Structures are given as C-alpha cells and as structure tokens.
Amino acid sequence: MEPVDVAIVGGGAAGLMAAIWAGRTTPGASIVCLDGAERLGAKILIAGGGRCNVTHDVVDERAFAGASPNAVRKVLRRFDVPETVAFFAACGVTLKREDTGKLFPTTDRARTVLDALVGAARAAGAVLRHPWRVETIARSDERLVVAGPAGTIAARHVVLATGGRSVPKTGSDGHGYTLARALGHSVTTTFPALVPLTLPDGHFLRALSGVAADVTLVLRSATGKRRLALSGSLLCTHKGLSGPVVLDMSRHWRAAIAEDPSVQLVVDWLPALSPEKVDELLLAPGSAGAARRLHAHLPERLARALCEHAGVDGSGPAPALPRAARRALVDAATALVLPITGDRGFAYAEVTAGGVPLTEIRLETMASRVTPGLHLCGEICDVDGRIGGYNFQWAWASGWVAGTSVGAAVGNAGR
Ligand SMILES: Cc1cc2nc3c(=O)[nH]c(=O)nc-3n(C[C@H](O)[C@H](O)[C@H](O)COP(=O)(O)OP(=O)(O)OC[C@H]3O[C@@H](n4cnc5c(N)ncnc54)[C@H](O)[C@@H]3O)c2cc1C
C-alpha cells in the first residue's frame, strides 16, 4: 500500500486546481491526482464549444442554484474572478472578455487551458495518474485508503473532485456520489442541468430546427402566476429546444414540475412588445399580411409557422383578420405554451444539479463535516451555475479552497 499525503480523486477542473494549490501551499508534500479517464481533462477540452469559457466577468451567488446563496458566496469570494484571471495569466493563459461578459483564452483553444493546468500541477509537485479509477475509499486508522484496479493508496487527506454525471463518457459517471455516500455523506437528488428540452413528435417548432430568436421564457403555475422569467437566445432543434435561455431554464423547469406537474413553460417571442403592441402591429393600416408584419421582428420561417399554428392566413391583409384569429396569433406570439416532454438527459447536460449538500462541508476549508481527512470540491457539490463560465468559476474557487487547506493541513502536521 502506497502512503501519500494527499490523494486527489478526479483530475478535472476542480481536482487539478486542488492539486496545484496543495502543492504550492506545502512544497514537497506527496500528492497524487488520480483520474479514471483515458484522456485527462476531456470536459475542459469540450467546454465552450472547444474554446473553454473559463469564467465570467461578473460572478456572484445569484448565478447559482442548489445550495443557499450565502453558502455559495462564502466559497466564491475566497478566489474571485480577478484572482482567476491573474492565476491563469501567471500560468501563461491570457483571457479575453467577449461582449456577453464571458472570458475565453485569447488562443480560443481549450487545450491551452488544460495544458496550463496540467503543467502547473506537475510544477507544484503533484503526480498525475490516469487511467486510475477509484472504486472505493475507506477509513483505516488515521488514513483514507483509496483503492481501484490500478492499486491501493493510503492517504492522509483525500480531495473528492469526481464531478457530477453530465456527459459520462468524459469520465464523470456519478461514481463519486457512491464514494461520498460510503464515507457518510448524503447526496441530494441529481438531475441534468443546462440541458436541451424536448417537444413532442410532430410539434411545429421541431420543424424549425436551426431557427433562433431572442425570447423571454416564463415558468408559470397553472393559475398563471409567474415563478421565473429568463430572457436570451432560444434555438429550435430537431428534438425540441436549446440555446442559452433554454439551458438556463432547464433545471428550474425540472425542479418545478417535480413539485407541481401542472407548471407550464411559456415563450414570449416578442419580449420587446406587449400583447397590446402586437395587436396594434397587426391592426396598423396597410395590405401587409400578418406573417410579414411579424417577420419585421422574427425570423421569417418562425413568423410563418406562428401564423399557421394560430390558424391564421398570414398572407392576406392583417387588419382584415377576424378578431378571434388576431387574438390567437397575439397569444401564439407572446405567450405560446410549450408542451415540454422532458430533457435530453445527462449525455447532453453541461452540468449536474444536486450533489453533496454544502451544509455537510466546512466552507472555509471545503473539509467534510462527516469524515475527517476528506475534502470535496467542484461539481460533486450541490451547486450548479448558469451558462457563461460560472460552473468553472465554482470549480476554480472550491478547488482553490480545498487545495490550500489540504496543503496547509499537511504542512502544519509536518511530514
Ligand atoms: C459540453 C460541456 C461544455 C461545458 N462548457 C463549460 C464552459 O464553457 N464554462 C463553464 O464554466 N462550464 C462548462 N461546463 C461545465 C464544466 O465543465 C463543469 O462544471 C466542470 O468541469 C466541473 O469540474 P469538476 O472538476 O468538478 O468535474 P469534472 O470536470 O467532471 O472532472 C471530474 C473528473 O473526475 C474523474 N472521475 C470521476 N469519477 C472517478 C473515479 N471514480 N475515479 C477516478 N476519477 C474519477 C473524471 O474522469 C473527471 O476527469 C461544460 C460542461 C460540458 C459537459
């Protein structure tokens, strides 16, 4: 059995960050970072469409769900966006801000980010081993025994950074939750977040695959009460809906229907216009048809499809439409109920909602309140962020807290 000071389980964003800072905090500590995947950092490489959206210009707790905002803030403020930017710059990765506020490497290549993290972890003295899948972790005397097909390691400290279960082929298949449970932690219900939503076969929006529009999505109860409204770009797909606003809404929709199955998701295709203004637009004098009038604000295919869906002749002069037909079109354009059938599951989800509750973790160190010697960081925690670099910022911040505190604990105990 190989003795080490620190075993980090999972060499993704959070695990690499923890490895770097454990090593930098206590040079000379024996640190291994174990990852079950053949290819290290697969998720970093696919992030942001291969460009890796490292963080966002402004990150605060309001961009996250799962744990309480207070708890999330305690961790985020320990390693904030300016520190993230400085950290990457020191590793040779300069970041650029795009108009959306997202920060990407100036190279536009996720590989730059991964190589920098791997290089920094090695330079800090961490040994990266993969494929090295961890099957079990058990307490034995003063150590945690980490075991898998590749061997057995007796660690004084373990950092559990196994991620969630989104895109399991990258290596994050949810086994980390089993490990956490075996060490006494609870795990809240997990479900896909930042995931495309599906519409029934034959729904008219599925035929508009590729069409995008800036919309407002509203989650409302059957009584019409607004629970949440989010604005942004929506993309029609051959299975249903995607695009940033849909991805951001997906976890809220899923959580809401679990609580109240009568909850509805409604799209306002013309958020800049009130229903009254849309009515006026249709009534304005002139021979232009309804489809052409809507096309002034929407993609043509969508404008025509909305007319068809509302049972309206979109080509005849719009002011001549019967009142009921006009009403139906205004409804379809400003409050179309989306009969969502589900989501595309973990294979298509960018992140996992749910996980180990932050109430079971000391947030100043990311140490387990349940198992001495254990720390947790990254997506395994019950924290999921919006699209835009927030999930990585959580990984960097929680990984930094776990790494520096584990490093300090090794240093304080004397090796
Ligand atoms: C397609 C896609 C695009 C994304 N784009 C962005 C983006 O641009 N910006 C952003 O902020 N977020 C993005 N995310 C989310 C972000 O990638 C994750 O939130 C982040 O990677 C989580 O980091 P982590 O280290 O906690 O987990 P992961 O990155 O999932 O790493 C966990 C590691 O643990 C290893 N592991 C798991 N179980 C075991 C085990 N039993 N033994 C050994 N090793 C194990 C896995 O192989 C994996 O390498 C994206 C996600 C996806 C899927």
The ligand as an ORCA input file, in Angstrom:
! r2SCAN-3c Opt
* xyz 0 1
  C     -20.211     20.065    -23.123
  C     -19.874     20.861    -21.897
  C     -19.454     22.174    -22.030
  C     -19.189     22.937    -20.903
  N     -18.746     24.213    -21.066
  C     -18.485     24.967    -19.975
  C     -17.942     26.264    -20.115
  O     -17.580     26.693    -21.231
  N     -17.786     27.023    -18.985
  C     -18.103     26.544    -17.739
  O     -17.953     27.273    -16.758
  N     -18.540     25.276    -17.576
  C     -18.720     24.483    -18.653
  N     -19.144     23.199    -18.486
  C     -19.287     22.671    -17.100
  C     -17.890     22.367    -16.532
  O     -17.166     21.639    -17.492
  C     -18.003     21.566    -15.232
  O     -18.863     22.211    -14.322
  C     -16.625     21.375    -14.599
  O     -15.780     20.703    -15.496
  C     -16.719     20.600    -13.297
  O     -15.409     20.363    -12.844
  P     -15.094     19.159    -11.867
  O     -13.620     19.106    -11.772
  O     -15.882     19.280    -10.635
  O     -15.636     17.867    -12.617
  P     -15.162     17.222    -13.994
  O     -14.605     18.236    -14.893
  O     -16.324     16.428    -14.445
  O     -13.954     16.270    -13.574
  C     -14.135     15.143    -12.781
  C     -13.020     14.158    -13.090
  O     -13.125     13.074    -12.162
  C     -12.846     11.877    -12.829
  N     -13.510     10.790    -12.095
  C     -14.834     10.619    -11.890
  N     -15.047      9.516    -11.144
  C     -13.813      8.995    -10.884
  C     -13.379      7.849    -10.151
  N     -14.240      7.017     -9.556
  N     -12.054      7.607    -10.082
  C     -11.153      8.438    -10.685
  N     -11.524      9.534    -11.386
  C     -12.839      9.806    -11.476
  C     -13.400     12.078    -14.225
  O     -12.743     11.238    -15.162
  C     -13.123     13.555    -14.482
  O     -11.909     13.763    -15.145
  C     -19.363     22.383    -19.600
  C     -19.746     21.050    -19.468
  C     -20.000     20.278    -20.608
  C     -20.394     18.845    -20.418
*
